[in-house]
Structures are given as C-alpha cells and as structure tokens.
Amino acid sequence: MSRQFTWNMETERHDQHRCQEPEARWANQFRTGFREHVIELVFFQNTSDSEKRIIARIITSPDDAKEFVVNLQETIDRYEKEYGIISNAG
C-alpha cells in the first residue's frame, strides 16, 4: 500500500502547529546496508580535508525503504522536469 504524500518545504517551515523542525544537515555521500527485516541508510558528509563524518543513520523496514525509493524517484522526476536532467557524474 503506497502512501501518497506531497511535502512543501516552505509551507512546512512556517506551520506553527508542527513539532520543532529537526536540524538540516548536508550529506554528499551515502551508503546502504541490510540484514533480516532491516534496511539501513547512512548519510555522510565528506569535507575538503578528506574527513568523513556520519550525519545520520536511518534504520527502517524493507517495506518503508521501498516506499522511500519510490518517493525519492518521484521527487527526482519532478526536479528534472523543472530544472533539467541530473548528470550521473557525481
């Protein structure tokens, strides 16, 4: 069952009835892993002096991870429609 959800970052920022927004962090490297019943997403920040810091580790179910991938692809498709194709050079 896919849960459709569209999030407007600007609207969300100004909604005073929400919980405090978590701190935003820049991540430029990603790793994934799995074990039975668990998918792990690890977000890193690799700085210019070759220091690699873990920004966040997200542990989720395989079903929720798959939903995340579908949502991410939809977001990328909308981004590319508005701003142009993203190169795979990264």
Distance bins in CASP14 RR format, pairs under 12 A and 6 or more apart:
PFRMAT RR
TARGET T0000
AUTHOR 0000-0000-0000
RMODE 2
METHOD distances of the structure
MODEL  1
1 63 0 0 0 0 1 0 0 0 0 0 0
1 64 0 0 0 0 0 1 0 0 0 0 0
1 66 0 0 0 0 0 1 0 0 0 0 0
1 67 0 0 0 0 1 0 0 0 0 0 0
1 70 0 0 0 0 0 1 0 0 0 0 0
2 63 0 0 0 0 0 1 0 0 0 0 0
2 64 0 0 0 0 0 1 0 0 0 0 0
2 66 0 0 0 0 1 0 0 0 0 0 0
2 67 1 0 0 1 0 0 0 0 0 0 0
2 68 0 0 0 0 0 1 0 0 0 0 0
2 69 0 0 0 0 0 1 0 0 0 0 0
2 70 1 0 0 1 0 0 0 0 0 0 0
2 71 0 0 0 0 1 0 0 0 0 0 0
2 74 0 0 0 0 0 1 0 0 0 0 0
3 63 0 0 0 0 0 1 0 0 0 0 0
3 64 0 0 0 0 1 0 0 0 0 0 0
3 66 0 0 0 0 0 1 0 0 0 0 0
3 67 1 0 0 1 0 0 0 0 0 0 0
3 68 0 0 0 0 0 1 0 0 0 0 0
3 70 0 0 0 0 1 0 0 0 0 0 0
3 71 0 0 0 0 1 0 0 0 0 0 0
4 67 0 0 0 0 0 1 0 0 0 0 0
4 70 0 0 0 0 1 0 0 0 0 0 0
4 71 0 0 0 0 1 0 0 0 0 0 0
4 74 0 0 0 0 1 0 0 0 0 0 0
5 12 0 0 0 0 0 1 0 0 0 0 0
5 67 0 0 0 0 1 0 0 0 0 0 0
5 68 0 0 0 0 0 1 0 0 0 0 0
5 70 0 0 0 0 0 1 0 0 0 0 0
5 71 1 0 0 1 0 0 0 0 0 0 0
5 74 0 0 0 0 0 1 0 0 0 0 0
5 75 0 0 0 0 0 1 0 0 0 0 0
6 12 0 0 0 0 0 1 0 0 0 0 0
6 71 0 0 0 0 1 0 0 0 0 0 0
6 74 0 0 0 0 1 0 0 0 0 0 0
6 75 0 0 0 0 1 0 0 0 0 0 0
6 78 0 0 0 0 1 0 0 0 0 0 0
7 13 0 0 0 0 0 1 0 0 0 0 0
7 15 0 0 0 0 0 1 0 0 0 0 0
7 18 0 0 0 0 0 1 0 0 0 0 0
7 71 0 0 0 0 1 0 0 0 0 0 0
7 74 0 0 0 0 0 1 0 0 0 0 0
7 75 0 0 0 0 1 0 0 0 0 0 0
7 78 0 0 0 0 0 1 0 0 0 0 0
8 14 0 0 0 0 1 0 0 0 0 0 0
8 15 0 0 0 0 1 0 0 0 0 0 0
9 15 0 0 0 0 0 1 0 0 0 0 0
9 21 0 0 0 0 1 0 0 0 0 0 0
9 24 0 0 0 0 1 0 0 0 0 0 0
9 75 0 0 0 0 0 1 0 0 0 0 0
11 17 0 0 0 0 0 1 0 0 0 0 0
11 18 0 0 0 0 0 1 0 0 0 0 0
12 18 1 0 0 1 0 0 0 0 0 0 0
12 19 0 0 0 0 0 1 0 0 0 0 0
12 20 0 0 0 0 0 1 0 0 0 0 0
12 21 1 0 0 1 0 0 0 0 0 0 0
12 22 0 0 0 0 0 1 0 0 0 0 0
12 24 0 0 0 0 0 1 0 0 0 0 0
13 20 0 0 0 0 0 1 0 0 0 0 0
13 21 1 0 0 1 0 0 0 0 0 0 0
13 22 0 0 0 0 0 1 0 0 0 0 0
13 24 0 0 0 0 0 1 0 0 0 0 0
14 21 0 0 0 0 0 1 0 0 0 0 0
15 21 0 0 0 0 1 0 0 0 0 0 0
22 55 0 0 0 0 0 1 0 0 0 0 0
22 56 0 0 0 0 1 0 0 0 0 0 0
23 55 0 0 0 0 1 0 0 0 0 0 0
23 56 0 0 0 0 0 1 0 0 0 0 0
24 43 0 0 0 0 0 1 0 0 0 0 0
24 55 0 0 0 0 0 1 0 0 0 0 0
24 56 0 0 0 0 0 1 0 0 0 0 0
25 43 1 0 0 1 0 0 0 0 0 0 0
25 44 0 0 0 0 0 1 0 0 0 0 0
25 45 1 0 0 1 0 0 0 0 0 0 0
25 53 0 0 0 0 1 0 0 0 0 0 0
25 54 0 0 0 0 0 1 0 0 0 0 0
25 55 1 0 1 0 0 0 0 0 0 0 0
25 56 1 0 0 1 0 0 0 0 0 0 0
26 43 0 0 0 0 1 0 0 0 0 0 0
26 44 0 0 0 0 0 1 0 0 0 0 0
26 45 1 0 1 0 0 0 0 0 0 0 0
26 46 0 0 0 0 0 1 0 0 0 0 0
26 47 0 0 0 0 0 1 0 0 0 0 0
26 53 0 0 0 0 0 1 0 0 0 0 0
26 55 1 0 0 1 0 0 0 0 0 0 0
26 56 0 0 0 0 0 1 0 0 0 0 0
27 41 0 0 0 0 0 1 0 0 0 0 0
27 42 0 0 0 0 1 0 0 0 0 0 0
27 43 1 1 0 0 0 0 0 0 0 0 0
27 44 1 0 0 1 0 0 0 0 0 0 0
27 45 1 0 1 0 0 0 0 0 0 0 0
27 46 0 0 0 0 1 0 0 0 0 0 0
27 47 0 0 0 0 0 1 0 0 0 0 0
27 52 0 0 0 0 0 1 0 0 0 0 0
27 53 0 0 0 0 1 0 0 0 0 0 0
27 54 0 0 0 0 1 0 0 0 0 0 0
27 55 1 0 1 0 0 0 0 0 0 0 0
27 56 1 0 0 1 0 0 0 0 0 0 0
27 57 0 0 0 0 0 1 0 0 0 0 0
27 58 0 0 0 0 0 1 0 0 0 0 0
28 43 0 0 0 0 1 0 0 0 0 0 0
28 44 1 0 0 1 0 0 0 0 0 0 0
28 45 1 0 0 1 0 0 0 0 0 0 0
28 46 1 0 1 0 0 0 0 0 0 0 0
28 47 0 0 0 0 1 0 0 0 0 0 0
28 48 0 0 0 0 0 1 0 0 0 0 0
28 52 0 0 0 0 1 0 0 0 0 0 0
28 53 0 0 0 0 0 1 0 0 0 0 0
28 55 0 0 0 0 1 0 0 0 0 0 0
28 90 0 0 0 0 1 0 0 0 0 0 0
29 41 0 0 0 0 0 1 0 0 0 0 0
29 42 0 0 0 0 1 0 0 0 0 0 0
29 43 1 0 0 1 0 0 0 0 0 0 0
29 44 1 0 1 0 0 0 0 0 0 0 0
29 45 1 0 0 1 0 0 0 0 0 0 0
29 46 1 0 1 0 0 0 0 0 0 0 0
29 47 0 0 0 0 0 1 0 0 0 0 0
29 50 0 0 0 0 0 1 0 0 0 0 0
29 51 0 0 0 0 0 1 0 0 0 0 0
29 52 1 0 0 1 0 0 0 0 0 0 0
29 53 0 0 0 0 1 0 0 0 0 0 0
29 54 0 0 0 0 1 0 0 0 0 0 0
29 55 0 0 0 0 1 0 0 0 0 0 0
29 56 0 0 0 0 0 1 0 0 0 0 0
29 90 0 0 0 0 0 1 0 0 0 0 0
30 40 0 0 0 0 0 1 0 0 0 0 0
30 41 1 0 0 1 0 0 0 0 0 0 0
30 42 1 0 0 1 0 0 0 0 0 0 0
30 43 1 0 1 0 0 0 0 0 0 0 0
30 44 1 0 0 1 0 0 0 0 0 0 0
30 45 0 0 0 0 0 1 0 0 0 0 0
30 46 0 0 0 0 0 1 0 0 0 0 0
30 52 0 0 0 0 0 1 0 0 0 0 0
30 54 0 0 0 0 0 1 0 0 0 0 0
30 55 0 0 0 0 1 0 0 0 0 0 0
30 56 0 0 0 0 0 1 0 0 0 0 0
30 57 0 0 0 0 0 1 0 0 0 0 0
30 58 0 0 0 0 0 1 0 0 0 0 0
30 72 0 0 0 0 0 1 0 0 0 0 0
30 90 0 0 0 0 0 1 0 0 0 0 0
31 39 0 0 0 0 0 1 0 0 0 0 0
31 40 0 0 0 0 1 0 0 0 0 0 0
31 41 1 0 0 1 0 0 0 0 0 0 0
31 42 1 0 1 0 0 0 0 0 0 0 0
31 43 0 0 0 0 1 0 0 0 0 0 0
31 44 1 0 0 1 0 0 0 0 0 0 0
31 46 0 0 0 0 0 1 0 0 0 0 0
31 52 0 0 0 0 0 1 0 0 0 0 0
31 54 0 0 0 0 1 0 0 0 0 0 0
31 55 0 0 0 0 0 1 0 0 0 0 0
31 56 0 0 0 0 0 1 0 0 0 0 0
31 57 0 0 0 0 1 0 0 0 0 0 0
31 58 0 0 0 0 0 1 0 0 0 0 0
32 38 0 0 0 0 0 1 0 0 0 0 0
32 39 1 0 0 1 0 0 0 0 0 0 0
32 40 1 0 0 1 0 0 0 0 0 0 0
32 41 1 0 1 0 0 0 0 0 0 0 0
32 42 1 0 0 1 0 0 0 0 0 0 0
32 43 0 0 0 0 0 1 0 0 0 0 0
32 44 0 0 0 0 0 1 0 0 0 0 0
32 57 0 0 0 0 0 1 0 0 0 0 0
32 58 0 0 0 0 1 0 0 0 0 0 0
32 59 0 0 0 0 0 1 0 0 0 0 0
32 60 0 0 0 0 0 1 0 0 0 0 0
32 62 0 0 0 0 0 1 0 0 0 0 0
32 65 0 0 0 0 1 0 0 0 0 0 0
32 68 0 0 0 0 0 1 0 0 0 0 0
32 69 0 0 0 0 0 1 0 0 0 0 0
33 39 1 0 0 1 0 0 0 0 0 0 0
33 40 1 0 1 0 0 0 0 0 0 0 0
33 41 1 0 0 1 0 0 0 0 0 0 0
33 42 1 0 0 1 0 0 0 0 0 0 0
33 57 0 0 0 0 0 1 0 0 0 0 0
33 58 0 0 0 0 0 1 0 0 0 0 0
33 59 0 0 0 0 1 0 0 0 0 0 0
33 60 0 0 0 0 0 1 0 0 0 0 0
33 62 0 0 0 0 0 1 0 0 0 0 0
33 65 0 0 0 0 1 0 0 0 0 0 0
34 40 1 0 0 1 0 0 0 0 0 0 0
34 41 0 0 0 0 0 1 0 0 0 0 0
34 42 0 0 0 0 0 1 0 0 0 0 0
34 59 0 0 0 0 0 1 0 0 0 0 0
34 60 0 0 0 0 0 1 0 0 0 0 0
34 61 0 0 0 0 0 1 0 0 0 0 0
34 62 1 0 0 1 0 0 0 0 0 0 0
34 65 0 0 0 0 1 0 0 0 0 0 0
34 66 0 0 0 0 0 1 0 0 0 0 0
35 59 0 0 0 0 1 0 0 0 0 0 0
35 61 0 0 0 0 0 1 0 0 0 0 0
35 62 0 0 0 0 0 1 0 0 0 0 0
36 61 0 0 0 0 0 1 0 0 0 0 0
36 62 0 0 0 0 1 0 0 0 0 0 0
37 59 0 0 0 0 0 1 0 0 0 0 0
37 60 0 0 0 0 0 1 0 0 0 0 0
37 61 1 0 0 1 0 0 0 0 0 0 0
37 62 1 0 0 1 0 0 0 0 0 0 0
37 63 0 0 0 0 0 1 0 0 0 0 0
37 64 0 0 0 0 0 1 0 0 0 0 0
37 65 0 0 0 0 0 1 0 0 0 0 0
38 57 0 0 0 0 0 1 0 0 0 0 0
38 58 0 0 0 0 0 1 0 0 0 0 0
38 59 1 0 1 0 0 0 0 0 0 0 0
38 60 1 0 0 1 0 0 0 0 0 0 0
38 61 1 0 0 1 0 0 0 0 0 0 0
38 62 1 0 0 1 0 0 0 0 0 0 0
38 63 0 0 0 0 0 1 0 0 0 0 0
38 64 0 0 0 0 0 1 0 0 0 0 0
38 65 0 0 0 0 1 0 0 0 0 0 0
39 57 0 0 0 0 0 1 0 0 0 0 0
39 58 0 0 0 0 1 0 0 0 0 0 0
39 59 1 0 0 1 0 0 0 0 0 0 0
39 60 1 0 1 0 0 0 0 0 0 0 0
39 61 1 0 0 1 0 0 0 0 0 0 0
39 62 1 0 1 0 0 0 0 0 0 0 0
39 63 0 0 0 0 1 0 0 0 0 0 0
39 64 1 0 0 1 0 0 0 0 0 0 0
39 65 1 1 0 0 0 0 0 0 0 0 0
39 66 0 0 0 0 1 0 0 0 0 0 0
39 67 0 0 0 0 0 1 0 0 0 0 0
39 68 0 0 0 0 1 0 0 0 0 0 0
39 69 0 0 0 0 1 0 0 0 0 0 0
40 54 0 0 0 0 0 1 0 0 0 0 0
40 56 0 0 0 0 0 1 0 0 0 0 0
40 57 1 0 0 1 0 0 0 0 0 0 0
40 58 1 0 0 1 0 0 0 0 0 0 0
40 59 1 0 1 0 0 0 0 0 0 0 0
40 60 1 0 0 1 0 0 0 0 0 0 0
40 61 0 0 0 0 0 1 0 0 0 0 0
40 62 0 0 0 0 0 1 0 0 0 0 0
40 65 0 0 0 0 1 0 0 0 0 0 0
41 54 0 0 0 0 0 1 0 0 0 0 0
41 55 0 0 0 0 0 1 0 0 0 0 0
41 56 0 0 0 0 1 0 0 0 0 0 0
41 57 1 0 0 1 0 0 0 0 0 0 0
41 58 1 0 1 0 0 0 0 0 0 0 0
41 59 0 0 0 0 1 0 0 0 0 0 0
41 60 1 0 0 1 0 0 0 0 0 0 0
41 64 0 0 0 0 0 1 0 0 0 0 0
41 65 1 0 0 1 0 0 0 0 0 0 0
41 68 1 0 0 1 0 0 0 0 0 0 0
41 69 0 0 0 0 0 1 0 0 0 0 0
41 72 0 0 0 0 0 1 0 0 0 0 0
42 52 0 0 0 0 0 1 0 0 0 0 0
42 53 0 0 0 0 0 1 0 0 0 0 0
42 54 1 0 0 1 0 0 0 0 0 0 0
42 55 0 0 0 0 1 0 0 0 0 0 0
42 56 1 0 0 1 0 0 0 0 0 0 0
42 57 1 0 1 0 0 0 0 0 0 0 0
42 58 1 0 0 1 0 0 0 0 0 0 0
42 59 0 0 0 0 1 0 0 0 0 0 0
43 52 0 0 0 0 0 1 0 0 0 0 0
43 53 0 0 0 0 1 0 0 0 0 0 0
43 54 1 0 0 1 0 0 0 0 0 0 0
43 55 1 0 1 0 0 0 0 0 0 0 0
43 56 1 0 1 0 0 0 0 0 0 0 0
43 57 1 0 0 1 0 0 0 0 0 0 0
43 58 1 0 0 1 0 0 0 0 0 0 0
44 50 0 0 0 0 0 1 0 0 0 0 0
44 51 0 0 0 0 0 1 0 0 0 0 0
44 52 1 0 1 0 0 0 0 0 0 0 0
44 53 1 0 0 1 0 0 0 0 0 0 0
44 54 1 0 1 0 0 0 0 0 0 0 0
44 55 1 0 0 1 0 0 0 0 0 0 0
44 56 0 0 0 0 1 0 0 0 0 0 0
44 57 0 0 0 0 0 1 0 0 0 0 0
45 51 0 0 0 0 1 0 0 0 0 0 0
45 52 1 0 0 1 0 0 0 0 0 0 0
45 53 1 0 1 0 0 0 0 0 0 0 0
45 54 0 0 0 0 1 0 0 0 0 0 0
45 55 1 0 1 0 0 0 0 0 0 0 0
45 56 0 0 0 0 1 0 0 0 0 0 0
46 52 1 0 1 0 0 0 0 0 0 0 0
46 53 0 0 0 0 1 0 0 0 0 0 0
46 54 0 0 0 0 0 1 0 0 0 0 0
46 55 0 0 0 0 0 1 0 0 0 0 0
46 90 0 0 0 0 0 1 0 0 0 0 0
47 53 1 0 0 1 0 0 0 0 0 0 0
47 55 0 0 0 0 0 1 0 0 0 0 0
58 64 0 0 0 0 1 0 0 0 0 0 0
58 65 0 0 0 0 1 0 0 0 0 0 0
58 68 0 0 0 0 1 0 0 0 0 0 0
59 65 0 0 0 0 1 0 0 0 0 0 0
60 66 0 0 0 0 1 0 0 0 0 0 0
60 67 0 0 0 0 1 0 0 0 0 0 0
60 68 1 0 0 1 0 0 0 0 0 0 0
60 69 0 0 0 0 0 1 0 0 0 0 0
61 67 0 0 0 0 1 0 0 0 0 0 0
61 68 0 0 0 0 0 1 0 0 0 0 0
62 68 0 0 0 0 0 1 0 0 0 0 0
62 69 0 0 0 0 0 1 0 0 0 0 0
63 69 0 0 0 0 0 1 0 0 0 0 0
63 70 0 0 0 0 0 1 0 0 0 0 0
64 70 0 0 0 0 0 1 0 0 0 0 0
64 71 0 0 0 0 0 1 0 0 0 0 0
65 71 0 0 0 0 0 1 0 0 0 0 0
65 72 0 0 0 0 0 1 0 0 0 0 0
66 72 0 0 0 0 0 1 0 0 0 0 0
66 73 0 0 0 0 0 1 0 0 0 0 0
67 73 0 0 0 0 0 1 0 0 0 0 0
67 74 0 0 0 0 0 1 0 0 0 0 0
68 74 0 0 0 0 0 1 0 0 0 0 0
68 75 0 0 0 0 0 1 0 0 0 0 0
69 75 0 0 0 0 0 1 0 0 0 0 0
69 76 0 0 0 0 0 1 0 0 0 0 0
70 76 0 0 0 0 0 1 0 0 0 0 0
70 77 0 0 0 0 0 1 0 0 0 0 0
71 77 0 0 0 0 0 1 0 0 0 0 0
71 78 0 0 0 0 0 1 0 0 0 0 0
72 78 0 0 0 0 0 1 0 0 0 0 0
72 79 0 0 0 0 0 1 0 0 0 0 0
73 79 0 0 0 0 0 1 0 0 0 0 0
73 80 0 0 0 0 0 1 0 0 0 0 0
73 86 0 0 0 0 0 1 0 0 0 0 0
74 80 0 0 0 0 0 1 0 0 0 0 0
74 81 0 0 0 0 0 1 0 0 0 0 0
75 81 0 0 0 0 0 1 0 0 0 0 0
75 82 0 0 0 0 0 1 0 0 0 0 0
75 83 0 0 0 0 0 1 0 0 0 0 0
75 86 0 0 0 0 0 1 0 0 0 0 0
76 82 0 0 0 0 0 1 0 0 0 0 0
76 83 0 0 0 0 0 1 0 0 0 0 0
76 84 0 0 0 0 0 1 0 0 0 0 0
76 85 0 0 0 0 1 0 0 0 0 0 0
76 86 1 0 0 1 0 0 0 0 0 0 0
76 88 0 0 0 0 0 1 0 0 0 0 0
77 83 0 0 0 0 0 1 0 0 0 0 0
77 84 0 0 0 0 0 1 0 0 0 0 0
77 85 0 0 0 0 0 1 0 0 0 0 0
77 86 0 0 0 0 0 1 0 0 0 0 0
78 84 0 0 0 0 0 1 0 0 0 0 0
78 86 0 0 0 0 0 1 0 0 0 0 0
79 85 0 0 0 0 1 0 0 0 0 0 0
79 86 1 0 0 1 0 0 0 0 0 0 0
80 86 1 0 0 1 0 0 0 0 0 0 0
80 87 0 0 0 0 0 1 0 0 0 0 0
END
